[in-house]
C-alpha cells in the first residue's frame, strides 16, 4: 500500500488493539471514537487526505524507488537543495493544516527514521543484520505509510547527576534477558506523544543514560505488541464545539507513559543493544539532528505566523492599534518570526552533503533557532494574554447564543470592529491557546520539545565553530604589538 488517505489510516488504527489506559480504566472499542483521541485522529486522517489530494499529491508525495508508486515525501532522503525545498513545502502544508499545534504529525518521525536508515551502516559495528533491520523498517514504513510514536526519556525518579537506579525491579526500560527469539525488555518510558494511535513504537536510547550500556539500545515494535501498555495523562478534551474549544477539540495530542512488561522484541526488530558507542555515533554522525530540526523549525515558524495573525486580529477587534505598547508587542513577535525564518533560510542556503549522500541543512543555524524558540514562545503567549487582558477571563460560550441570552450577549460582548459572535470566536481561540489546559501544555511542550533548554544551549556552545573569530582577535592583538 503506497501513500494512504484518512479513511485507510483510521481503518488500520481500528484493526489494531493497543492496550491504552486512562484514569485507571482500559479503553474499550475503537480508539478513534474515544473523546481523548477522537479529535487528533480525525485531524491526522485529514492530513493523510491532503497528501493524496489531486491538487497536492505531487507536492506531498514522490515516486518510490522500489515500486514507482507515490509515497509520502517526508520519507524522501534529500539528495539536493531542491529536495530540501520540496520537503519544506510538504512539511509547511501539513503544519498549516494544524496551525503548527500538533508536534507529532507523521512527517516528524518519518524524517527521523529516514535519517537513521541512511546511516544504518554504523550498526554493522555490532551486527550487519541490525543494519538490515533498520533499512527494512524504513522501506516498509515508506511503502505502507506507517506512523510512529517514539520515546527518548526515562522516568523522572531522580534527576541528580549522580543517580544510578537501585530498584530491585527495573524502573527505566532495560533489557532483562536475551533469548533465541529476541530481547526481553521491562520498564517504563515517558512522553510517547500520540501513544496508541500509531502503527509503531520507535524506542531510541535515552540521552540521560547514553553512557550506560544497560540503556544503550534501540528497536521498533507494533503498538499492539503483547505486554506493552500506554498510560494516558489526564485528557484536555472539553468538548467537540469548535467555537468553545477551537484548538483542543481538533489538535489535542495525548501524551502517554509506555509500560513494557517483559515484552519480546524479535531480533529482526532490534537495531543495536548494549553499545553506547553505537548510540553516540548514530546520532552524532547521521543527519538526524539537522533534518529533524528542519521539520521542527518549519512547524514552529507556521505556529508563530498563526500566533502573530491572532494577535493582530485581537488588536483590530479591540481597536487598540494606536497604543505604543501594543505596537511594541506586535513588533516583538515580528522580530521573532523573521529571525526564525532567516535562520531556516540560512540553514538551507548552506546545506551540504554528509557521508551517506544526504544533503542536510546547516545544523548550527537550526540549533540556534531551536534553542531560541523555547524562550520566544512563552513570551508570545504572554503577549496574547496582555492584549486580551480581562477580556480573556470571561468569554461567552456557543450555547449562550443559542439561548434566551442571545440578545444580551450580542449587545454586551460585541467588539469595536465585529459582532459578538465573531469576537467570541477570536477570544475563545486566544483562551484555548493561552489559558486552557491544552494551551498551557502547548507552552510546556515547546519549552522542552527538543530537550532541556539549558542542555540545548550547552550543546550549541560546544558545537558552534568559533575558532576563526578567536583568531581574528588574536591577529588584531598581535598587530597592535607590532605597531608599538
N, C-alpha and C positions, 0 to 999 in steps of 0.2 A: 504494500500500500504506500503510494507516494504522499505528497503533502495532503493533509486531511482538512476537512471542513468541521464546523462546530458540531453538527449532529454526530459525526463519526467520533469526535472526541468524547462527547457525553455518553454515547453508546458504549464506548470502550471503558469509560470510568464506571458505568453501571454494571459491566460484566465482572470487573474485579471486585473483591470484597475485602478491602483492608480493614484491620481492626482499629477503629477510631473511637476514642472515649472523650466525653465532655461532661463536666460536672458530675463525675462518678458514674455515668451511665454510658454503656456501649451504644453507639449509633446503629440503629437497625434500618434496613431498607437502603434505598438509593441515597448516596451521599449528596448527589446533585439536588435533592429535594429538601435537604436539611437547612433550616434558616441560617446556620452558621457558615454554610458553604455555598448556598444557592446563588447568591449574587456574584461571587467571584467566579464560580464555574460557568455561569451564564455569560459573564464578560469574557472569560477565557475562550469560550466557544465562539464568541463574536470575533475575537482576534483570528482564530483559525478560519472563520468565514472570510475575513478580509484578505487572507493570503491567497485564496483561490478565486477571489472576485475577478471577473473578466477584465476589468479596467486596471487591476493592480497585480495580477498574477505574475507579470513579467518583472515587476519591481520587488515582489515578495518571495519569489522562488527562482531557482535556476535548474538546469538540466543535470540530473545525477550522472557522474562519470561512470557509474556502474550500470545503470538501467536506461539512462537517457530520459527518464520521466522527471516531471517537475517536483523538486523537493525544496524544503524551506531554506531561504537564503541565509539564515543565521547559522546554518551548518557549513557554509562556504569557507574554505581556507583561502584567505586573500593572497593572491599572487602578484597584485599590482595595486597602485594607488587608486585606480579605477574600481577595483574590487572593494577597497575600503570605503569609497564613496557610495557604492551600491549598498554595502552593509549599513552605512549611516542612514541612507534614505529609508531602508526597510525598518530599521530599529525606530526611527522617528515616527513612522506611520503607526506602529503598534503603540509607542509611548503616547502619541497624541490621542489615540482612542481611549486611553485610561487617564489622560491628563497627567501622566507621569506618576500616578498614585500607586500603581502596582509594581513593586520592586522585583517580583519574580515572574514576570512574563516569560514565556518559553525561551525567548532569544538569549536570555542571560546564561542559563546553564547549557543551552545548545552551543553557545560560544565557548564556554569553559571546556566542554567535552571535546570540541574541535581542537582547541589549543593543546590540550593534553595528548590527544591522539596523534597530532602532528609530530610531537616529540617523543612518541612511545618507545623509540629505540633506547632511551635511557633505562627502561625497565629490563633490557637484556642483561644488565649487570647482575640481576638475580636469576631471571629465567626468561628465555626468548618467548615461551608460551604466554607469559604475563603481558608482554608487549602485544602479542597477537590478540589477547583477550580485550585489551583496551581499544585496539583498532577495530575489532569486530563489533564491540558495543557501539562505537561511534557510527560505523556504517549501518548497523541495524537501526539505531536511533534516527539516522538521516533518512533511510528508506521507509521506515514505518512512522516517522514523525512522532517519536516518543517524547514525553515530557518528564522532567526530573524535579525532585526536591533534593536538597543536599544538607550536609552538616559538617562544619569545621570545629564546633565548640563542645567542650566537655562541661559537665555540670559544675556550677559555682559552689563547690563545697568550701574551698579555702583558697583565696586569691593571693595569698602571700607568696613571695618569690621562692621561698624555700620549701613550699608544701610538697610532700610526697604522699600518695594515697596509702593509708594503712589499714583500710577496711578489710575484713575477712572475705567479704563478697565484693566483687567489682562494683564501683560506682561509675567511673568513666568507662566507656566502651573499650573492651580489650579482648584479645584472643585468649580463650581459656583452654583450647585443645586443637590439635591438628589430627585429621583423620584421612583415610584414603579418599574420601568423598570431598573433603574441603576443610575450611576453618570453622570452628565453633566459636562464636563471639557472644559476649554477655556484657551488659551495662547499659548506660544511657548516653544520649547525645541531645544537645539543645538546639532550639531555634530552627527546626525544619519548617520553614515557611511554605505554605500550601501542602503540608504533610497530609497524605491520604488522597489528595486529588491529582496525583501524578502517576504515571506508569511505573517510574523507577525511583529508587533512593540511592543517591551517589554519596558515599562516605569517603571523606578526604581526611588526611592526617591533621590532628588538632595543632594549631600553631603554637599554643602554650606548652605543648608536650612534645614538639617535634624532635627534641634532643633525646627523648626517652624511647628506646627501641620498642617498648611494650605498646606504645601508642602510634608508632610509625607504620601505618598500613592504609590500604585503600581498596575499595571494592564497590560494586553496584549490584543491587538486588531488586526484584519486583516489589512493589508496595504491599502486595498481599502475601508476602513470604511468611510461612508459619513461624510463630514466636515473636514477630515484630508487631508492636502496637504503637499508636500515636495518641498521646495525651494532649488535648487541646487546652490552651489557656481559656479564660472567660471570653465568650463571644462579644463583639462590639456591635452586633446586629441589633437594631432597634425597630426596624420596620421596613416594609417594601416601598413606602412612599418616596419617590424621587424628588419631591418638594421638601418634605421634612428632613430626609436623610439622603441628599443628592450624591454623596460620595460613599458613605458606609453601606448603602443599600446595594451598591454595584461593585465596589472595589475592595471590600473587606477580605484581606488575605489572612487566613488562620495561621497562627504560629503554633507549633507542636513540639513536645518533647518526644523523642523516639526511645522506646524501651526495647532492647534486644534480649530476649530470654532464651539463651542457648540456641541462637539462630545459626543454621548451617549456611555457610557461604560456599557454594560449589567452587572448585578450583578454576573452572572456566570463567568465574566472575571475579577472581582475585587479580589485582594489578601489581601489588607488592605487599610484603609484610615483614615486620621486624627489621626494617632497613631505613634508619633515619637519614643516611646519606642519600638514598634514592629520593626520599621525600623532599629533601632540601634541593637536590638537583632538578627535580621535576618542576618545581615552582620557580627556581632561580633561573634556569636555563630555557624553559619553554616560554611561549608567548602568552601564557596565562594572564599575567598582570596587565600588560598593555592592552590586550584585546578585551579582557573582561572590563577594564576601566573604560575603554572606548564605548562599550554598551552602556555602562553606568552613567557616564558623563552626558551622553546624548539624552538619556531619560531625565537626568536632573536638570538639564537645560530646558527640556519641554515642560517640566514641572514648574520651573522658575518663570517661564513665559506665561503659564496659566495663572500663577500667583500674581504676577505683575498685572495681567489683564483684570483679575478680580479686584485688586487694589484700586486700579483706575476706575473700574465700574462703580465701586463704593464711593469714590471721590465725586464722580458725576451724580450719583444718586443723592448724596447729601449736599451737593453744591458747596464743597469746601476747597475747591482748587485755588482760591485766592490766597490761602494761608501759606506763609513761607515754610512753616514746619512740615506741611503736607508735601510741598514741592521737594523739600529736602529728603523726606522719607521715600517718595517715589523715585527720586534720583539715586538714592542709595540702592534701591532694588535694580535700577537700570545698570548701575556700575557693576553690581554683582553678576548680572546676566551677561553683560558684554565681556566681562573678564572670563567667565566660563566659556563663552563662545570663542573668544580669542585663543584660549588655551587648547580647545579642541581643534581649531583650525591649524594652530602651530604643530600640534601633535601629528596631524595628517600630512602637513607640509613636509615635515622632517621624518616621515616614515622610512623604514629601511628593512632590508631582508634579513631574517635570522638564519640560524644554522640549518634549519629544516625547510628553507624556501618559503617561509611565511612572511609576507610583508606586514610589518607591525608599526603602529603609530608610536611616536616618541613617548616613552614611558615617563620621563621627567615632567613634561608638561601636564600629562594626565594625573600624575601623582600630586602635583601642585593643586589641581582642580579638586581632586577627591579629598585632599587634606583641608582645603578651604571651605568646601560646601557644608560640613558639619557645623561650622561657625556662622555661615551665611543663613542657612535655613531657619534656625530658631529666631534669628533677627527678622527674617521676612514674616514669620508667623506673628511675632510681636508687633510688627508694623500694621498688619491686618487688624490685630486686636486694638491697637491705638487709634486707627482710623474709625473702626466701628464703635469704639468707646462703649457707652452704656447701651447703645442700640443692639449690641450682641447678647445682652443679658436677658432681655425679654422680647421674644420674637413669636409672632402668631404661628399656628400650625395650619396645615392644609385643611384639617377638619373644621377650623374656625370659620373659614369662608363658605363652608357647606352647611352652616347652622344659622340660627336666628341672629347670630352676632355679625353676620356678613356686613351689614350697613355700617355698624360701629367700627369694625376692623378696617373696612375700606376707607372710612373717613379719617381715622386717627393714626393709621400706620402707613399712610402714603409717603412717598419721597418727593424731594424737590423736583426731580426730573422723571418720575414714574409713578404708576399707581401702586396701591398697597400689595397686590398680588406679586408684581414684579419685584418690589423692594423685599418682600418676604423671601422670595426665591433667592435673591442675591445674598441676603443676610443669613439665611439658613445654610447656604453654601459656605459662607465665611465661617459660620459657627461650627459646621461639621469638619472643617479643615483645621480650626484653631482651638476649639474648646470641647468638642465631643471626645469620647474615649477613642474613637477612630483617629481623630486629629492629633491627640497627644501621643498616640502610638506612632503616627507618622513622624512626629518630631524626634522621638527617641530612636526610631528606626533609621532616620537619616543621620543622626549623630554617630551611630555605630555601624552603618551599612557595610563598610569595607574594613571594619576593625576598630579597635580603640584609637580615638583621635590622637592621643599622645604617642602611641606606638607608630601611627602613620607619620607623624611629624618626625619621629626619631628615624624612621626608615628613609624619609626624604633627606634628612640631614646626612645620613650615612651614604646614601646612594647618589646624591646630586654632585656632578663633577664641577669642581671649582678651583682646581689646581692652576688653570690658566689665569684666573683672576688674582690668585695669590702671587703668581709670578709677575703680573703687571705691577703690583705693589712693590715687590722686591726689586724689580728693574727700576722703578721710579726712585726708590730709596738709594740704590746703587748709583744712579745718575746724579743724584744730589751730592753724594760723596765725591764723585769725580769733579763736580763743578767747584767744589771747595778745595 
